[in-house]
Amino acid sequence: MLLACDPRVDGAGPRATGKAVGVAIGPTASGAPRRGRLLAGERVARIPRWPAAATIDHATRERLTPRARAAVDRSPVPVLVPADPAWLASVAVFTSDAGYALAAHDGELGLTLQASRIATLIAGVGHVRGNHRLRGVDGFISANDGIRTAAWIEHGVAYSLDLECHDPDGPGCSDAALRTAVLGLVHVGGIGGAP
């Protein structure tokens, strides 16, 4: 599960608080979730901002298998998938209470995408600007052991796309290829944005 820092922390130390961006899912005296100011270390269920139904790419949605479309319709966050038919031929979508994940491959390249509405407020960590622009927002790009990763917040949800390469020095395993994969994602639905 992908966890994200709340970018609105005031950085006041171990008891730092930030504005609520969702519902705290940690225990309370009554055992029920609560709204309001958060304490450092609390897990938060972010409330997704659903894109308009008109943004759903129906052509790409129809290319998904019936099983993948059913998983999309169960997702508690907006589902982005690669529009490229080469990835769609092998795509598998999995959902949980927190979000969804998908896996696909194209020859010697593997693509995984995770999205989660769960965030954790970390003491002393304020807003950290991303090192790259991704899908119109600040995000992060990194590489480790032949896996290139892009991470960003969109629709109030944390997304992370991994591009795994058999040949880390090959043309399909570059920052440009990773950016192309990220920009090639389209919205195909979810619980709050079903067609």
C-alpha positions in Angstrom: 0.0 0.0 0.0 1.3 3.4 -1.0 1.3 6.0 1.9 1.8 9.7 1.4 2.8 12.5 3.6 0.3 15.3 4.3 1.8 18.3 2.5 0.1 20.7 4.9 2.1 20.0 8.1 3.2 23.0 10.1 6.5 21.3 11.0 6.3 22.1 14.8 7.9 18.9 15.9 6.6 15.6 17.3 3.1 17.0 18.1 2.8 18.8 14.8 -0.7 19.2 13.4 -2.0 19.9 10.0 -5.4 20.7 8.5 -7.6 17.6 7.9 -7.7 16.4 4.3 -10.0 13.5 5.1 -11.1 11.4 8.0 -8.6 10.1 10.6 -8.8 6.3 10.6 -6.8 5.7 13.8 -8.5 4.7 17.0 -10.4 7.3 19.0 -12.0 7.0 22.5 -15.3 5.9 20.9 -13.5 3.7 18.3 -15.1 5.7 15.5 -13.3 7.7 12.8 -13.1 11.5 13.4 -12.7 14.7 11.5 -10.6 17.7 12.6 -7.0 18.5 13.4 -4.6 15.6 13.1 -1.7 14.5 15.3 1.6 13.4 13.9 1.6 9.7 12.9 -2.1 9.5 12.3 -3.3 7.7 9.2 -5.9 9.6 7.2 -8.4 8.4 4.6 -8.3 11.2 2.1 -11.5 12.2 0.4 -10.9 11.9 -3.4 -12.0 14.8 -5.7 -13.7 12.9 -8.4 -13.1 14.2 -12.0 -16.2 14.8 -14.1 -17.8 11.8 -15.7 -17.1 13.5 -19.0 -13.4 12.9 -18.5 -13.8 9.1 -18.6 -12.0 7.7 -21.7 -14.7 5.3 -22.8 -12.7 3.8 -25.7 -9.9 2.8 -23.3 -12.4 1.5 -20.7 -14.0 -0.7 -23.4 -10.6 -2.2 -24.2 -10.3 -3.5 -20.6 -11.4 -7.0 -19.9 -14.7 -7.5 -18.2 -12.9 -8.5 -15.0 -10.7 -5.4 -15.1 -13.8 -3.1 -15.7 -15.5 -4.7 -12.7 -12.4 -4.0 -10.6 -12.4 -0.4 -11.8 -16.0 0.0 -10.8 -15.1 -1.1 -7.2 -12.2 1.3 -6.8 -12.6 3.9 -4.0 -10.4 6.3 -5.9 -10.3 7.6 -9.5 -8.7 4.9 -11.7 -6.1 5.9 -14.2 -4.8 3.3 -16.7 -2.4 3.4 -19.7 -4.2 4.2 -22.9 -1.5 2.5 -25.0 -3.0 -0.8 -26.4 0.4 -2.6 -25.9 -0.1 -2.2 -22.1 -3.8 -2.8 -22.1 -3.4 -6.2 -23.7 -2.0 -7.6 -20.4 -3.4 -5.2 -17.8 -4.8 -6.6 -14.5 -6.5 -4.4 -12.0 -6.8 -5.1 -8.2 -8.8 -3.1 -5.7 -8.8 -2.7 -1.9 -10.5 -0.4 0.6 -7.6 2.1 0.2 -7.3 2.2 -3.6 -6.2 0.1 -6.5 -3.2 -1.3 -8.2 -2.6 -2.5 -11.8 0.1 -4.5 -13.5 0.9 -4.8 -17.2 3.8 -5.8 -19.4 4.9 -5.0 -22.9 7.8 -7.3 -24.0 10.6 -6.8 -21.5 9.0 -3.9 -19.8 6.7 -4.1 -16.8 4.4 -1.4 -15.5 2.8 -1.2 -12.1 0.6 1.6 -10.9 -0.7 2.0 -7.3 -3.2 4.6 -6.0 -4.1 5.1 -2.4 -6.4 7.5 -0.5 -4.5 6.7 2.7 -2.0 9.3 3.9 0.2 9.5 7.1 1.0 12.7 8.8 4.7 12.7 9.7 6.0 15.0 12.4 8.5 17.6 11.2 7.8 17.0 7.5 6.3 20.0 5.9 5.5 20.5 2.3 8.2 19.0 0.1 8.1 20.2 -3.5 8.4 17.6 -6.2 11.5 17.5 -8.4 9.5 17.2 -11.7 6.2 18.3 -13.2 4.0 15.3 -13.8 0.4 15.6 -15.1 0.4 19.3 -14.3 1.5 18.9 -10.6 4.8 18.7 -8.7 5.9 15.1 -8.4 8.9 12.9 -8.0 11.0 10.8 -10.3 13.6 8.3 -9.1 15.4 5.2 -10.3 16.7 2.2 -8.4 18.0 -1.2 -9.7 16.4 -0.9 -13.1 13.1 0.4 -11.8 12.1 4.0 -12.7 9.4 5.5 -10.4 7.1 8.5 -10.7 4.9 9.6 -7.8 2.4 12.5 -7.6 -0.9 13.6 -6.0 -3.9 13.9 -8.4 -7.6 14.1 -7.5 -6.5 14.2 -3.8 -5.0 10.7 -4.2 -1.4 9.4 -4.1 -0.4 7.7 -7.4 2.9 5.9 -8.0 3.9 4.4 -11.4 6.9 2.0 -11.6 8.5 1.1 -14.9 10.6 -2.1 -14.6 13.1 -2.8 -17.3 14.9 -6.0 -18.2 17.7 -3.8 -19.6 18.0 -0.7 -17.4 20.2 1.0 -20.1 17.7 0.3 -22.9 15.7 3.0 -24.6 12.5 1.8 -23.0 14.0 2.5 -19.6 14.6 6.2 -19.6 13.1 9.2 -17.8 11.5 10.1 -21.1 9.9 6.6 -21.3 8.6 7.0 -17.7 7.2 10.4 -18.4 5.5 9.1 -21.6 3.9 6.3 -19.5 2.7 8.8 -16.9 1.3 11.2 -19.4 -0.4 8.3 -21.3 -2.6 7.5 -18.3 -6.4 8.1 -18.8 -9.3 8.2 -16.3 -11.6 5.2 -16.7 -13.9 5.4 -13.6 -14.2 4.2 -10.0 -17.0 4.2 -7.4 -17.5 7.9 -7.4 -17.0 8.4 -11.1 -18.6 5.4 -12.8 -19.8 5.9 -16.4 
